[in-house]
Amino acid sequence: MRVAHAQSCPAKVTDDRVIDMNRVRLPKAETWEGCTVRKILWSAVVVATTTALSILNPGVASAAVPPPIGCRYVGSDPTINIAYGAPLAEAYRYAAVDAANRWNRTPAPGQFRVQQTGANIRVFSFTSQESWWAQVATPLISECTNGYWPRTVEIEFNHRMMDGFSTYQKSVVAVHELGHAYGLDHVEMNCAGRPSVMEQGTEKFSCPLSPPWNDDVIGVQNIY
């Protein structure tokens, strides 16, 4: 599974990665962030997962709590090391560090830290002619056969789609990508209700305060 992020529906591809335009891919089905057409299968998965979470945790309303993606880190309070890949432009290095700090200031389990050795996440930026903003390129979700990431997660930012974003917007996308690394999937929401950084699209850029929001933290707590 790949997760990616964009404003128009790109051509269908058949791999099993997680892509963010925001766009998420499930095996043999996909949804794309920013698209006006959404796949029926994806809607069914969101409804089913949200319902299950509500049953398991009656205190969580069926609002914007992101469901699990199926991959996570080991332990109930993991230390997650972020390393810089090459190439990586300074603007995206800043976004990754800012996103890590934003998650670290919440009650979410775990701690992100920048460390070049023992990387759990490696961050890259480059120009792609595809229409995604950012993506968890590898590993594939299907590789998490035991529910855990089998190797270093590679997060990629696309200069062609994101260089026009503000510094804040780049950070928001990075918070979203680290959410995927935590184990969170996409969720639908609106700013007037209960916001989530795991929303696919631009609405999260204008929500009050700044991400990650409370439902994002609940989503991580549900996993760990």
Residue frames relative to the residue before (quaternion, step in Angstrom):
aa qw qx qy qz dx dy dz
M 1.0000 0.0000 0.0000 0.0000 0.00 0.00 0.00
R 0.1004 -0.7802 0.6153 0.0504 3.55 -0.99 0.80
V 0.1980 -0.7744 0.5859 0.1330 3.60 -1.04 0.66
A 0.0516 0.8231 -0.5634 0.0489 3.64 -0.80 0.91
H 0.3127 -0.7788 0.5245 0.1435 3.61 -1.27 0.31
A 0.2441 0.7886 -0.5373 0.1727 3.73 -0.75 1.03
Q 0.4808 -0.6887 0.4698 0.2716 3.59 -1.28 0.12
S 0.7491 0.2200 -0.2044 0.5905 3.61 1.20 0.00
C 0.5573 -0.6289 0.4179 0.3454 3.57 -1.13 0.57
P 0.2707 -0.7655 0.5585 0.1696 3.59 -0.60 1.08
A 0.6781 -0.4664 0.3586 0.4404 3.54 -1.29 0.17
K 0.5558 -0.6227 0.4377 0.3342 3.54 -1.09 0.72
V 0.0808 -0.7563 0.6458 0.0658 3.54 -1.09 0.75
T 0.4189 -0.7645 0.4531 0.1866 3.55 -1.12 0.55
D 0.4615 0.6833 -0.4657 0.3212 3.60 1.15 0.30
D 0.4624 -0.6844 0.5091 0.2420 3.55 -1.32 0.02
R 0.3507 0.7318 -0.5011 0.3007 3.55 0.91 1.00
V 0.4248 -0.6528 0.5510 0.2997 3.58 -1.34 0.08
I 0.0311 -0.8394 0.5415 -0.0356 3.62 -0.50 1.15
D 0.1321 -0.8224 0.5499 0.0623 3.60 -0.98 0.75
M 0.0100 -0.7442 0.6642 -0.0702 3.43 -0.88 1.28
N 0.0101 0.5468 0.1097 -0.8300 1.62 2.40 -0.44
R 0.1362 0.7609 -0.6342 0.0191 3.61 -0.98 0.66
V 0.1761 -0.7778 0.5932 0.1098 3.58 -1.03 0.71
R 0.1775 -0.7728 0.5981 0.1164 3.52 -1.05 0.69
L 0.1513 -0.7201 0.6695 0.1013 3.49 -1.10 0.87
P 0.6356 -0.5212 0.3675 0.4351 3.63 -1.06 0.46
K 0.8579 0.0317 -0.0790 0.5068 3.57 -0.83 1.11
A 0.7413 0.2447 -0.2227 0.5839 3.60 1.15 0.46
E 0.0331 -0.8243 0.5648 0.0198 3.58 -1.10 0.46
T 0.0878 -0.7255 0.6691 0.1348 3.51 -1.37 0.23
W 0.2329 -0.7799 0.5707 0.1082 3.55 -1.07 0.69
E 0.4238 -0.6913 0.5174 0.2735 3.54 -0.86 0.89
G 0.7729 0.3105 -0.2556 0.4909 3.51 -0.96 0.92
C 0.5662 0.5993 -0.3918 0.4083 3.62 1.22 -0.17
T 0.4374 -0.6821 0.5161 0.2777 3.56 -1.15 0.60
V 0.7037 0.3774 -0.2459 0.5494 3.60 1.24 -0.37
R 0.0959 -0.7969 0.5959 0.0267 3.58 -0.78 1.00
K 0.4996 -0.6698 0.4635 0.2950 3.56 -1.00 0.83
I 0.5331 -0.6491 0.4442 0.3116 3.59 -0.95 0.91
L 0.6329 0.5540 -0.3462 0.4155 3.58 0.96 -0.83
W 0.6394 0.5291 -0.3288 0.4506 3.59 0.95 -0.85
S 0.6421 0.5199 -0.3320 0.4552 3.60 0.94 -0.86
A 0.6488 0.5203 -0.3216 0.4527 3.57 0.97 -0.81
V 0.6424 0.5194 -0.3261 0.4596 3.59 1.01 -0.79
V 0.6477 0.5149 -0.3227 0.4596 3.60 0.93 -0.88
V 0.6687 0.4975 -0.3066 0.4597 3.59 0.86 -0.95
A 0.6829 0.4969 -0.2989 0.4443 3.57 0.85 -0.96
T 0.6805 0.4882 -0.2961 0.4592 3.59 0.93 -0.91
T 0.6519 0.5115 -0.3201 0.4592 3.58 0.96 -0.86
T 0.6308 0.5312 -0.3304 0.4590 3.58 1.04 -0.79
A 0.6516 0.5193 -0.3140 0.4552 3.56 0.97 -0.88
L 0.6464 0.5136 -0.3224 0.4631 3.58 0.96 -0.82
S 0.6433 0.5264 -0.3280 0.4489 3.57 0.99 -0.81
I 0.6495 0.5097 -0.3178 0.4662 3.59 1.03 -0.77
L 0.6933 0.4790 -0.2781 0.4611 3.56 0.94 -0.92
N 0.7922 0.1392 -0.0474 0.5923 3.55 1.07 -0.76
P 0.2379 -0.8199 0.4993 0.1475 3.64 0.11 1.21
G 0.6164 0.5702 -0.3506 0.4147 3.61 1.17 -0.40
V 0.6506 0.4812 -0.3115 0.4981 3.56 1.29 -0.24
A 0.2767 -0.7654 0.5598 0.1554 3.57 -0.49 1.19
S 0.5422 -0.5941 0.4634 0.3719 3.57 -1.24 0.41
A 0.2473 0.7686 -0.5398 0.2380 3.55 0.46 1.23
A 0.7884 -0.3107 0.2353 0.4760 3.59 -0.64 -1.07
V 0.3054 0.7392 -0.5449 0.2518 3.61 1.04 0.64
P 0.3578 -0.7576 0.4935 0.2334 3.63 -0.49 1.09
P 0.4140 -0.6973 0.5220 0.2644 3.59 -0.99 0.79
P 0.5974 -0.5574 0.4173 0.3979 3.61 -1.21 0.26
I 0.4266 -0.7157 0.5024 0.2310 3.54 -1.13 0.71
G 0.5795 -0.6082 0.3604 0.4055 3.55 1.24 -0.39
C 0.7143 0.3004 -0.2285 0.5893 3.58 1.33 0.03
R 0.0722 0.7907 -0.6024 0.0819 3.60 -1.03 0.78
Y 0.5304 -0.5964 0.4851 0.3574 3.54 -1.36 -0.02
V 0.5892 -0.5983 0.4250 0.3381 3.54 -1.24 0.52
G 0.7542 0.3861 -0.2872 0.4469 3.58 -1.08 0.72
S 0.5253 -0.6465 0.4635 0.3021 3.53 -1.30 0.34
D 0.7771 0.1628 -0.0883 0.6015 3.60 1.27 -0.30
P 0.0156 0.8796 -0.4754 0.0062 3.60 0.75 1.07
T 0.3122 -0.6660 0.6345 0.2373 3.54 -1.28 0.51
I 0.1253 -0.8218 0.5558 0.0002 3.55 -0.57 1.23
N 0.2136 -0.8139 0.5334 0.0863 3.58 -0.39 1.26
I 0.1657 -0.7723 0.6096 0.0669 3.56 -0.90 1.03
A 0.0757 -0.7923 0.6052 0.0148 3.58 -0.81 1.04
Y 0.4658 -0.6621 0.5147 0.2824 3.56 -1.23 0.55
G 0.2546 -0.7446 0.5976 0.1535 3.54 -0.92 0.95
A 0.3025 -0.7101 0.5908 0.2352 3.55 -1.31 -0.16
P 0.5065 -0.2623 -0.8169 0.0856 1.47 -1.57 1.99
L 0.0099 0.7649 -0.6441 -0.0085 3.53 -1.31 0.47
A 0.3002 -0.7722 0.5373 0.1575 3.57 -0.42 1.26
E 0.6514 -0.5595 0.3550 0.3696 3.56 -1.16 0.71
A 0.6301 0.5563 -0.3458 0.4170 3.61 0.97 -0.80
Y 0.7132 0.4300 -0.2525 0.4926 3.58 1.03 -0.75
R 0.5495 0.5558 -0.3951 0.4828 3.56 1.21 -0.37
Y 0.6505 0.5005 -0.3109 0.4792 3.57 0.94 -0.89
A 0.6514 0.5275 -0.3253 0.4377 3.61 0.90 -0.91
A 0.6609 0.5108 -0.3126 0.4523 3.59 0.95 -0.85
V 0.6730 0.4832 -0.2974 0.4745 3.58 0.93 -0.89
D 0.6445 0.5144 -0.3201 0.4663 3.58 0.97 -0.85
A 0.6446 0.5196 -0.3186 0.4616 3.59 0.98 -0.82
A 0.6338 0.5249 -0.3256 0.4656 3.59 0.99 -0.84
N 0.6672 0.4990 -0.2993 0.4651 3.59 0.93 -0.89
R 0.6297 0.5368 -0.3365 0.4495 3.58 1.02 -0.76
W 0.6593 0.4789 -0.3071 0.4916 3.60 0.96 -0.82
N 0.6621 0.5334 -0.3085 0.4266 3.59 0.96 -0.87
R 0.6553 0.5100 -0.3151 0.4595 3.60 1.16 -0.48
T 0.6219 0.5292 -0.3457 0.4623 3.61 1.25 -0.02
P 0.5834 -0.5756 0.4257 0.3835 3.61 -1.25 0.12
A 0.3604 0.7448 -0.5013 0.2533 3.62 1.20 0.14
P 0.5333 -0.6207 0.4548 0.3512 3.61 -0.97 0.73
G 0.7385 0.4188 -0.2977 0.4366 3.56 -1.19 0.53
Q 0.1883 -0.7608 0.6151 0.0860 3.51 -1.37 0.26
F 0.2542 -0.7379 0.6054 0.1561 3.55 -0.92 0.95
R 0.0650 0.7764 -0.6267 0.0168 3.57 -1.10 0.68
V 0.4336 -0.6784 0.5286 0.2689 3.55 -1.15 0.67
Q 0.2337 0.7520 -0.5790 0.2111 3.53 -0.62 1.17
Q 0.4036 -0.7641 0.4534 0.2182 3.57 -0.62 1.13
T 0.7083 0.3938 -0.2672 0.5214 3.60 1.12 -0.46
G 0.8136 0.2321 -0.1786 0.5022 3.55 -1.15 0.60
A 0.1822 0.8410 -0.4942 0.1236 3.56 1.10 0.72
N 0.2356 -0.7325 0.6242 0.1358 3.52 -1.07 0.90
I 0.7577 0.1442 -0.0734 0.6323 3.55 1.28 -0.56
R 0.0544 -0.7636 0.6417 0.0475 3.57 -1.07 0.77
V 0.2303 -0.8120 0.5322 0.0656 3.56 -0.78 1.13
F 0.0542 -0.7928 0.6068 -0.0172 3.56 -0.97 0.97
S 0.0462 -0.7592 0.6400 0.1091 3.56 -1.32 0.21
F 0.1597 0.7637 -0.6105 0.1359 3.57 -1.03 0.82
T 0.5285 -0.6188 0.4741 0.3361 3.57 -1.31 0.08
S 0.0283 -0.7687 0.6388 -0.0121 3.52 -0.87 1.06
Q 0.4396 -0.6911 0.5075 0.2677 3.58 -1.06 0.71
E 0.5148 0.6059 -0.4304 0.4274 3.58 1.28 -0.02
S 0.5262 -0.6926 0.4254 0.2499 3.55 -1.24 0.50
W 0.4449 0.6717 -0.4858 0.3388 3.59 1.02 0.63
W 0.4796 -0.6509 0.5069 0.2987 3.56 -1.25 0.54
A 0.7705 -0.1353 0.1741 0.5980 3.53 0.77 -1.17
Q 0.0542 -0.8237 0.5642 0.0160 3.56 -1.14 0.42
V 0.3560 -0.6048 0.6477 0.2966 3.47 -1.39 0.37
A 0.2152 -0.8421 0.4849 0.0971 3.56 -0.06 1.33
T 0.7738 -0.0647 0.0584 0.6273 3.56 1.01 -0.83
P 0.5511 -0.1454 -0.8208 -0.0394 1.58 -2.27 1.07
L 0.5816 -0.5284 0.4681 0.4043 3.54 -1.33 0.13
I 0.5797 -0.5884 0.4294 0.3652 3.55 -1.10 0.70
S 0.6311 0.5563 -0.3346 0.4246 3.58 1.04 -0.73
E 0.6072 0.5638 -0.3536 0.4341 3.60 1.24 -0.33
C 0.5952 0.5635 -0.3674 0.4396 3.60 1.23 -0.30
T 0.0185 -0.8646 0.5021 -0.0099 3.55 0.71 1.11
N 0.7491 0.3239 -0.2097 0.5385 3.60 1.14 -0.52
G 0.6388 -0.5616 0.3124 0.4229 3.58 1.28 0.30
Y 0.6939 0.4319 -0.2692 0.5094 3.61 1.28 -0.05
W 0.5755 -0.5614 0.4562 0.3815 3.56 -1.19 0.58
P 0.3514 -0.7772 0.4798 0.2054 3.62 -0.68 1.00
R 0.7929 0.0232 -0.0027 0.6089 3.61 1.22 -0.36
T 0.7791 -0.3444 0.2393 0.4659 3.58 -1.33 -0.08
V 0.3577 -0.7138 0.5670 0.2026 3.55 -0.96 0.96
E 0.1744 -0.7843 0.5891 0.0862 3.59 -0.84 0.99
I 0.1185 -0.7820 0.6115 0.0220 3.55 -0.69 1.20
E 0.0896 -0.8096 0.5800 0.0075 3.58 -0.82 1.01
F 0.1835 -0.7525 0.6246 0.0993 3.57 -1.10 0.83
N 0.3170 -0.7680 0.5369 0.1463 3.56 -0.98 0.94
H 0.3970 -0.7414 0.4913 0.2267 3.60 -0.44 1.22
R 0.6428 0.5615 -0.3420 0.3932 3.60 0.86 -0.89
M 0.7553 0.3747 -0.2041 0.4974 3.58 1.01 -0.79
M 0.7917 0.3848 -0.1644 0.4452 3.61 1.02 -0.73
D 0.5102 0.6710 -0.4357 0.3154 3.61 1.11 -0.34
G 0.6657 0.4983 -0.3022 0.4660 3.60 1.16 -0.51
F 0.5130 0.6361 -0.4238 0.3905 3.60 1.25 -0.06
S 0.5303 -0.5946 0.4925 0.3503 3.55 -1.23 0.48
T 0.6806 -0.4597 0.3660 0.4377 3.56 -1.30 0.23
Y 0.6540 0.5101 -0.3140 0.4620 3.58 0.95 -0.86
Q 0.6686 0.5038 -0.3129 0.4486 3.59 0.86 -0.89
K 0.6150 0.5259 -0.3473 0.4739 3.60 1.03 -0.71
S 0.6547 0.5097 -0.3136 0.4618 3.59 0.97 -0.82
V 0.6319 0.5338 -0.3335 0.4522 3.58 1.00 -0.80
V 0.6443 0.4998 -0.3201 0.4823 3.59 0.97 -0.84
A 0.6492 0.5113 -0.3204 0.4631 3.60 1.00 -0.78
V 0.6074 0.5302 -0.3494 0.4773 3.61 1.04 -0.72
H 0.6278 0.5386 -0.3167 0.4642 3.57 1.03 -0.85
E 0.6852 0.4853 -0.2917 0.4581 3.60 0.86 -0.95
L 0.6421 0.4886 -0.3304 0.4896 3.61 1.00 -0.71
G 0.5690 0.5727 -0.3745 0.4560 3.57 1.18 -0.50
H 0.6326 0.5057 -0.3271 0.4870 3.57 1.01 -0.76
A 0.6459 0.5182 -0.3249 0.4569 3.58 0.93 -0.87
Y 0.6051 0.5482 -0.3373 0.4685 3.59 1.07 -0.74
G 0.5845 -0.5713 0.3832 0.4303 3.56 1.07 -0.77
L 0.5137 0.6635 -0.4061 0.3618 3.60 1.26 0.21
D 0.2955 -0.7249 0.5969 0.1759 3.54 -1.14 0.74
H 0.6697 -0.4788 0.3736 0.4274 3.57 -1.32 -0.04
V 0.0579 -0.7708 0.6338 0.0288 3.55 -1.28 0.46
E 0.3941 -0.6922 0.5439 0.2640 3.58 -1.17 0.52
M 0.1013 0.7825 -0.6059 0.1016 3.56 -1.05 0.77
N 0.1418 -0.7376 0.6285 0.2020 3.54 -1.34 -0.16
C 0.6283 -0.5966 0.3585 0.3475 3.55 -1.09 0.75
A 0.6319 0.5495 -0.3390 0.4287 3.57 1.11 -0.58
G 0.6873 0.4322 -0.2796 0.5125 3.57 1.23 -0.36
R 0.7197 -0.3201 0.2925 0.5422 3.56 -0.47 -1.25
P 0.2891 -0.8138 0.4756 0.1673 3.60 -0.21 1.23
S 0.0606 -0.7641 0.6400 0.0538 3.53 -1.31 0.44
V 0.4534 -0.6811 0.5068 0.2715 3.54 -1.00 0.85
M 0.6255 0.5545 -0.3362 0.4339 3.60 1.23 -0.32
E 0.3774 0.6950 -0.4989 0.3545 3.57 1.25 0.35
Q 0.3543 -0.7056 0.5698 0.2279 3.57 -1.16 0.67
G 0.7009 0.4442 -0.3257 0.4531 3.58 -0.61 1.08
T 0.6804 -0.5325 0.3615 0.3505 3.54 -1.36 -0.11
E 0.4743 0.7042 -0.4494 0.2779 3.62 1.16 -0.34
K 0.6297 0.5653 -0.3475 0.4038 3.60 0.98 -0.77
F 0.5580 0.6183 -0.3903 0.3925 3.62 1.17 -0.45
S 0.7751 0.3514 -0.1730 0.4958 3.59 1.10 -0.64
C 0.4112 0.7075 -0.4860 0.3068 3.62 1.20 0.24
P 0.6012 -0.5754 0.4032 0.3806 3.64 -1.12 0.57
L 0.7981 0.2127 -0.2167 0.5205 3.53 -1.23 0.63
S 0.4470 -0.6853 0.4924 0.2967 3.63 -0.97 -0.62
P 0.5340 -0.6604 0.4284 0.3085 3.58 -1.13 0.62
P 0.5503 -0.1204 -0.8127 -0.1489 1.42 -2.42 0.66
W 0.4048 -0.7207 0.5173 0.2216 3.54 -1.13 0.76
N 0.7653 -0.4127 0.2424 0.4304 3.54 -1.32 0.22
D 0.6765 0.4922 -0.3109 0.4510 3.61 0.89 -0.85
D 0.5867 0.5536 -0.3697 0.4611 3.60 1.15 -0.52
V 0.6531 0.5075 -0.3014 0.4745 3.57 0.99 -0.89
I 0.6287 0.5238 -0.3305 0.4703 3.59 1.00 -0.82
G 0.6284 0.5471 -0.3342 0.4405 3.57 0.99 -0.81
V 0.6631 0.4802 -0.2994 0.4900 3.59 0.98 -0.85
Q 0.6428 0.5253 -0.3213 0.4558 3.59 0.95 -0.84
N 0.6278 0.5375 -0.3349 0.4525 3.61 1.07 -0.69
I 0.6730 0.4892 -0.2890 0.4734 3.58 1.14 -0.63
Y 0.7993 0.3046 -0.1360 0.4999 3.59 0.88 -0.97
